[in-house]
Amino acid sequence: MIKRNRLLFTIIAGKHQITIRQNLFGNPSCADWPQLSALEKTTWLNAYLVPLNLTHVSRTKPKVDTFSQLKSLDLVVVYVESFCVSNHGDTAAAGAIRFLDELTKHESLK
């Protein structure tokens, strides 16, 4: 609980600076994605994908919530980076959504 509170404090404390620099809760372009720090990428993906996953889970009622079982978002960061290299004119959100779609279709991405 303390770790989670520290992370939340760090996110809130740094939110203003990160938001100005990278429009954290916006939709970074694939052209801008490589310029984000690892923390900014992970924070953005968490803020973007957690609500999408909750909506998916509440709608489809899967036996297993695969996304919530990920040990970290490192795999998602790599997936979005790869997506952005191949789709330079697209957005990080499109890559994140594709990841979530693939993850819920194929258990092997875990």
C-alpha positions as CSV (number, residue, x, y, z in Angstrom):
1,M,0.0,0.0,0.0
2,I,2.9,2.4,0.8
3,K,4.5,1.7,-2.6
4,R,1.2,2.4,-4.3
5,N,0.7,5.6,-2.4
6,R,4.3,6.7,-3.3
7,L,3.7,6.0,-6.9
8,L,0.4,7.9,-6.9
9,F,2.1,10.8,-5.1
10,T,4.9,10.8,-7.7
11,I,2.4,10.7,-10.5
12,I,0.4,13.5,-9.0
13,A,3.4,15.6,-8.1
14,G,5.0,15.2,-11.5
15,K,1.7,15.4,-13.4
16,H,1.9,19.1,-14.2
17,Q,5.4,18.9,-15.6
18,I,4.8,15.7,-17.6
19,T,1.5,17.0,-18.9
20,I,3.1,20.1,-20.3
21,R,6.0,18.2,-21.8
22,Q,4.2,15.3,-23.4
23,N,0.4,15.9,-22.9
24,L,0.3,12.8,-20.7
25,F,-3.4,12.0,-20.8
26,G,-3.7,13.0,-24.4
27,N,-2.9,10.8,-27.3
28,P,0.8,10.9,-28.2
29,S,1.6,10.4,-31.8
30,C,3.9,7.6,-32.8
31,A,6.4,10.2,-33.9
32,D,6.5,11.5,-30.3
33,W,6.4,8.1,-28.6
34,P,10.2,7.5,-28.7
35,Q,10.8,10.8,-27.0
36,L,8.8,9.9,-23.9
37,S,10.7,8.5,-20.9
38,A,10.0,5.0,-19.6
39,L,8.1,6.5,-16.7
40,E,5.9,8.6,-19.0
41,K,5.2,5.7,-21.3
42,T,4.2,3.4,-18.4
43,T,2.2,6.0,-16.7
44,W,0.3,7.0,-19.9
45,L,-0.3,3.3,-20.8
46,N,-1.6,2.6,-17.3
47,A,-3.9,5.6,-17.3
48,Y,-5.2,4.7,-20.8
49,L,-5.5,0.9,-20.7
50,V,-6.8,0.3,-17.2
51,P,-10.3,1.9,-17.8
52,L,-10.4,0.3,-21.3
53,N,-9.7,-3.1,-19.8
54,L,-12.3,-2.6,-17.1
55,T,-14.9,-1.8,-19.7
56,H,-13.9,-4.9,-21.7
57,V,-14.1,-7.1,-18.6
58,S,-17.5,-5.8,-17.6
59,R,-18.9,-6.2,-21.1
60,T,-17.5,-9.6,-22.0
61,K,-17.1,-11.2,-18.6
62,P,-14.0,-13.3,-19.4
63,K,-13.0,-16.2,-17.2
64,V,-9.6,-14.6,-16.8
65,D,-8.7,-10.9,-16.8
66,T,-5.4,-11.3,-18.7
67,F,-4.5,-7.7,-18.6
68,S,-4.7,-7.4,-14.8
69,Q,-2.4,-10.4,-14.5
70,L,0.5,-8.7,-16.3
71,K,3.4,-8.4,-13.9
72,S,4.4,-5.1,-15.5
73,L,3.6,-2.9,-18.5
74,D,7.0,-3.6,-20.0
75,L,5.5,-5.9,-22.6
76,V,2.9,-3.2,-23.5
77,V,5.6,-0.6,-23.9
78,V,7.6,-2.8,-26.3
79,Y,4.4,-3.6,-28.2
80,V,3.5,0.0,-28.7
81,E,7.1,0.9,-29.6
82,S,7.0,-1.8,-32.3
83,F,3.6,-0.6,-33.5
84,C,4.8,3.0,-33.7
85,V,7.9,2.0,-35.8
86,S,5.6,0.3,-38.3
87,N,2.8,2.9,-38.1
88,H,4.7,6.2,-37.8
89,G,1.7,8.3,-38.7
90,D,-0.6,6.7,-36.2
91,T,-1.0,7.2,-32.4
92,A,0.2,5.4,-29.3
93,A,-3.5,4.8,-28.4
94,A,-4.0,2.8,-31.6
95,G,-1.1,0.6,-30.6
96,A,-2.3,0.2,-27.1
97,I,-5.8,-0.7,-28.2
98,R,-4.4,-3.3,-30.6
99,F,-2.3,-4.7,-27.8
100,L,-5.4,-5.1,-25.6
101,D,-7.3,-6.6,-28.4
102,E,-4.6,-9.1,-29.1
103,L,-4.1,-9.9,-25.4
104,T,-7.7,-10.7,-24.9
105,K,-7.8,-12.9,-28.0
106,H,-4.5,-14.7,-27.4
107,E,-3.4,-15.8,-24.0
108,S,0.1,-16.4,-25.4
109,L,1.1,-12.7,-25.2
110,K,1.4,-12.9,-21.4
